[in-house]
């Protein structure tokens, strides 16, 4: 009798164990199967370049930017890569150089990381469209990699002074770090007095940024990416339309104070350090904001 009871207990325990495993498997696997990434598509339209990450279910994802090289990173939860996704892909069209993907399975939920490597700094938006994620690069369409992005914003009347012409060439970016201030000289061998400045407030994974667009100027070298590491964290310079765009990344929790002035050798940006580096809300508020897509 005792043997029969023990046997029944073993059978019941085994049954519950198998049932639990089956339920756990059903709760975990189908979700990932339905959300898997099945393909990567891209196409060019009038005024935009689109990258679409195709999925089998509405995705949950986060987006951020990284540099060296410039790239957009999408972390998508519970979305394994199907063989049909065909990653990595060499694109070489519009602003996109290549697209890669890999599974990160040492965290819960598991993450599939898609990286879109860029040939240049370009305005973009990221949206969920049904089961897909669409990355839309706006501006003048580019027929091949390396073509300059859309033109800079028009100059305000008081900024369109003489001094910047098609013959000017940006020859160097000289960063001088001192205890009281960091100075960035955009060196052109002649005064630069025509420029457009704007700001992008801090966002998810993105610091406050100051933009300076200089029209009708060429660059002697390729794009620059200079790490500073103080109040000013980074300076990036690249072609933008018919001119040059300079991006200043804040190293603070908010925007930084600055002064822009024409220099005999180009354009000088001075950023106070130490106690003088506290953000001044009035000065920042006076600057026209730009859309979050203007990265």
N, C-alpha and C positions, 0 to 999 in steps of 0.2 A: 504493500500500500504506500509506504513512504517513497519507494522507488518510482511509483507511478506519479505521485505528486511532484517529485523533483523533476521528472521528465516533462510533465505538463508546464512547470514553471520555466524550464529551459526553452520549450517551444514558444510559450507566450512572450518571453523576453526577446527571443530571436525575431519573432514577428514584429514586435514594437520597434526593434532596432532597424529592421529592414524598411518598415513603413516610414520611420523618421528620416532615414537616408534618402528615400524616394521623394519625400516631401521637400527636403532641403534641396535636392537636385532640381526639382521642378521650380522652386522659388528662385534659384540663382541663375540657372543656365538660360531659360527662355528669354529673360530680360536682356541679357547680353547678346543673344542670337538676334533678337528683333532690332536692336540698336546698332548692329554692326555696320561698319563703313564699307560700302560696296563699290565705290568709284570716286574718282577725282576728275572733274571736267573743267575746262576753261574755254572762254571765247571772248572775242573782241566785238564791241558794239560801238555805235556812234557816241563818242565821249566817255566810254567806260571800258574797263577790262574786268571780267568776272571770273572768279574761281569758285566752283561749287563742290562741296564735300557731300557726296550722296550717302544717305543713311536709310535704315529700315524702320526707324522710329524717331520721334522728336528727341533731339539730343540735349543733354545737359553739359554745358561747357563753360570754360573761362578763357579769356583772351588777354595776352600781354605782348609786349615788345622786348626784343633783345637786340644787341648791337655786336659788331665784330664777328660775323657779318650782320648787317641789318636783316631782321626777320620778324615775322608775325608768328606767334606761338598759340596754338589752340589745344587745350587739354580737355578731352572729351571723355566723360565717365561711362563705364560699362559699354564700350563700343569697340569690339575687336575688329581688326582689319581683315576683310575678306581677300582672297587671292586676286579677285577682280579689281581691287583698288590699284594694283600695279605700282606700288611705291618701292623705291624712290622714282621720281620723274624729273627729267631735265626739260624745263619748259622753254626758257629763252625767248619769251614773248612778253610784250608790255613791260611792266615793272618787275615781273616774276622771273627769277633765274632758275629756281628748282623747288620741288616740294618733296619732303621726306616724312616718314611716319614710323613710330615705334611704340611698342607696348611697355608700359611701366606697371608691373604686377606686384611690386613690393608694398603696395598700399591698398586700402579699401575705401571706396570702390577702385577697381583697376582703372588705369587711365591710358588712353591712346593719345600720344602727343604728335600733332601735325605741325610741322614747321614750314612756313612759306618764306623762302629766302628771296630777298629783293635785290635788284640791281641798283636802285636809287631810292631815296626818301620820297614817298608818294602818299597823297591823301587817300584814305580808304575808310570804309565802313564794314562792319561785320553784323550780319543779321541771320536769324533762324527763319527759314522759309519751309514750312511743313516739316518734313523729316530731314531736311538738308541744312547746311550752313553755307551761306553765300558771303564771300569776301568781294567787295566791289571797290575797284580802284577808279577814281574819277579824274577828270581832266582830259587833256588832248590825247587821243589814242596813240600808242606807240607801236610801230610796225616791227620793231626788233629790239632786242635787249640793249640797254645802254642809251636809248633815246631819251632826251630830256623830258621831264614831266611838265605839267601845265604851267602857264606863265604866272608870275607873282601877282598879288593884288595890286590894283592901280594906286599910284601915289596920291597922297593928299596934296592940296595946292601948296601948302607951306613947305612940303618936303621935296617938291619937284624943282629945286633950285639947280643952277648950273653946276657943273663939276663932275658929273658922271656921263661918260660918253662911250660909244662902241669901241673906242681905241684903248680904254682902260683895261688893265689886266691885274687880277688879284694874284700877287706873287707869293705871299706868305701870310701866315697867321701867327703872330708873335704873342705868347702868353707870358706875362711878367707877374710872378706871385711875390708880394711883400706882406709884412705883418699887418699893415693897415688897409691894403687894397690889392685886388687882382685886376690887372689891366690886360685887355685883349686888343691888339692892334691889327686891324685888317689892312695889310700893307699893299698899296697899289702904286707907290711912287708919285702920287698926286692926290690932292684932297678929294674925298668922296662926300658930297653934300646931298645927293638924292638917294633916299632910301625910304622904306616903309617898315614900320615896327608894329608888332601885334603880340598878343600873349595867349597862351593856352593854359587854363587853370589846371591844377593837379587833379588827376583821375586815378582809376584803379590801375596800379602798377606803373603809373606814369608821374614824374615830378612836374612841378610848375615849369613852364618853358617861356622863354622870350625868343621871338623870331625877328630877324632883320633880313628883309629882301632888298637886294641891290640890283636894279635893272641895268641892262645894257653893259655888262661887264663880263669879261672872260676869266677863266681860271688857268693859271700856268700849269698846275698839277692836277691830279685826280682828287676825288673827295677826301677830306680830312676828318679825322675823329680823334680829338685830343682830350685825354682825361686830366682833370685839374685836381679835384678831390677836396676842395674847401667849400666856401659859400657857393661857388660855381663848381658844379660837379663835372661837367663835360661841355665841350664845344664841338659842333659838327658843321662842316661846310660842304656844300654840294651844288652842282648846277641846278638851276630852277628856271625853266623857260628860257628866256633870252638873257638871264642874269644869274645871280648867285643867291642862295638862301643860307643864312647862318642861324643855327639853333643853339641856344644856351640852356642847358639843363640845370635847374636849381639843386643845390646840395642841402637845402634847408627843408623844413616841413612845410614851407610855404614859399611865396615869391621872394625875390631878393631886390634890394635897392640897387639902382644903377644910374649911370650918366653916359650919354652918347654925345660925342662931339667930333666935328670934322678936324682932322689932323693933316698937317702938311704932307704926310706920307700915306694918308688913306682915311680910315675911320677908327676912332678910339672908343672902346667901351670900358668904363671903370666901375668896378663892383667893390664896395667897402667890405672890409673884413673885421672880425672881432666884434666889439660892442656896437660899431656902426653898421653891422650887417643885418640888424633886425629889419624885417619887412616894413615898408611904409605903405599902409593901405591906401592913402589918398593918391599917391603916385601911381600905384598899380591900377586903381579903379579908373584912372584917367585914360588908360590904354584901351583900345578897342579889342574885345575878345575875338577869337577865331573859333570855328567849329571844332568839336573834338576829333573829327576825322583828319584835320590838318596836322598830321604827325611829321 
